[in-house]
C-alpha cells in the first residue's frame, strides 16, 4: 500500500526523503556487522578478554537474526512506523552503550542489545520500501539497497581502522549517533504508514523456536572446527538441536492462529524458490568473503589488517551490478532472467576463482572477483523483490524477514560446509600451520593452502549453478506500475 503522504504529495521529493532515511539506517546497521573487525586488536588490548573476542561479532549477528522474524510479523500486525522508529532508538542506545563499555563482557552484552535494533532496521527498511513504492519502482530501490549493503561491507573495516587509529575505537559506535539522529528525524517527519488496530495474538512460542534454530546454527558454525571439533558432542548436539527445533517449529506454526512465519507463504512457488535460492546465494557470498582474503594474503603477501580492502573488487562488482540490475528490472518489468543470468555469471566466476594459484596476478584475481560480485549483485536484492511481490500485502513484513533469516541460514551452513571442505583438503601438517604467519610459511604449505581454497570454490561454483537452475523454475511475473 502506498502511504497517504506520498500518494498526495504530487512530487517525488517526499518518497526520496523517506528512502534516504531508510538507506541511511540500512547502511548503519550493515556497517556495524563488520566495523569491529579492524578495531578488535585495540579493543582486546584495552579491555582484555581475548578468549571471548569472537562474540563481538557473533552476539550482534545472533540477536539481529533472532529478532528479524518477530519484527516482520509484528509490523504486519500493528504497522511498521512505530516499530521502525523504535528500532532506530534501540540501535542508537546500543551504540552509545557500546562506546561507554568498560569491560569485554559489557561490550559483548551491549553489542547484543545493539543487534536487537539493527535486526529491526534490516527487516523494516526493506518492508517499508515495499509499502511506499510500486512494484516496478521497488526494483530500482532494491538495487540501491543492495549497493548500500555492498558499500557497507567494504567501508566498515576501513572506517573501523581509521577511527581506531586516529581517534578511539569507541568512535566506531559513537559515530552512529549523529547519523542515526538525522535518519530518525527525517523518518519521524516524513514517513507516514498505515496503522493497524485490529486485535492480534502474538505467536511467542513460534518466535522462541525459530530463535532457537538460528542460535543452534550460528553456534554450530562459530564453534565447529575451532572451539570444538566437528565430531564433538557439543557441535553434534547443536546440529541435532537445529533439526529438532525446526521440526517443532513447523508443527507449532501449522496450528498457530497468527504464526510468526506463515507457512502458507511457501505454497507460492515463487516465494519458495526465491527463499531456497537466497540460502544458496548466501552460501556462495559468505564462502567468498571468508576465503578470498586468506588466498590473497597467501598469494600476494598482503597483511590481514587490509582484509576489507582485499575484497574491494568483489564488492565493487556487487554495488554496480545491484544498482544497474535494479534499474533494468524497473525498465523491463520482470526479474526472472536477470536473476537467472546473475546466478549463472556467479557460478562461472566461482569456477574461475577455483583455478587461481600462487602465481595468479592481482589483475586476474580482481577480474574474477568483479564477475563474482556482479553475478551476486544481480541476484540477491531482486530475490527480495520476488518474495515481496509474491507475498500478500498483509504478510509482507513476515515475508521480508524470511529472506533475512534465509541469508543467516545460508551463512551459517555455508561456513560449516565450506570450512569442512577447506580443512579436509589440508594435510595434518598444513592444518597445524597458522595462516596468519604468511612470511614464515614454507612454499609447500602455501601451495597446500591455495589448493584447499581452490577446492572451496570448486564447491561454491556448483552451489551457485544449482541456484541458477532453481531460478529457471520461477514464473516470469510481470511487475505492475501500481501497487
Secondary structure as UniProt FT lines:
FT   HELIX           4..8
FT   HELIX           13..31
FT   TURN            32..39
FT   HELIX           40..47
FT   HELIX           50..52
FT   TURN            53..54
FT   HELIX           55..78
FT   HELIX           81..100
FT   HELIX           104..132
FT   HELIX           135..166
FT   TURN            169..170
FT   HELIX           171..190
FT   HELIX           204..223
FT   TURN            225..227
FT   TURN            230..231
FT   HELIX           233..255
FT   TURN            257..258
FT   HELIX           263..267
FT   HELIX           269..300
FT   HELIX           304..306
FT   HELIX           307..310
FT   HELIX           312..332
FT   HELIX           336..354
FT   TURN            358..359
FT   HELIX           362..390
FT   HELIX           393..395
FT   HELIX           396..424
FT   HELIX           428..431
FT   TURN            435..436
FT   HELIX           438..440
FT   HELIX           443..471
FT   TURN            472..473
//
